[in-house]
């Protein structure tokens, strides 16, 4: 349906601009109308039931019937990337130290529209649709529904987050002790008790 696939709308500004062109300039008017048809705005899907890490089956296209794990969800284009499916090869050139050029073939997963994939039922292992329900404890879960559905809960995959890489100090980085050094103290601040508290905290940071 249109809500699931995302409605494609024409670029109205180009069409309105074409109507304002004088009738004598027919070529300009035809050019603007063509651009209005080519330029399209895709409405994003608000309710996503397929998440990164889910096991899905492709239901349409050249990869129809194959299953895989969702590697990435691209919400900007309403697509998902399934591990090992819809592979795209790209040639990349690299220059060697001797001046020669070497060509490498890189293969990566291409995007598949979310309407062309379906979640697998954990019991029947068949593609099913999903409805959202609430358990007695208030938890929101996904329930399989459809012809081959068992009505079981489809568990959500664990959230995969990238662990931050450890930071190493570079030659141009300011040392922590220098960054914490107080270079200016107003006269009124120096006589207050708050300055003593700040000095003790800075001293503790330096010792740590």
Secondary structure, 3 states (H helix, E strand, C coil): CHHHHCCEEECHHHHHHHHCCCCCCHHHHHHHHHHHHHCEEECCCCCCCCCCCCEEEECCCCCCCCEEEEEEEECCCCEEEECCCCEEEEEEEEECCCCCEEEEEEEEECCEEHHHEEEECCCCCCEEEEEEEECCCCCEEEEEECCCCCCCEECCCCCCCCCCCCCCCCCCCCCHHHHCCCCCCCHHHHCCHHHHHHHHHHHHHHHC
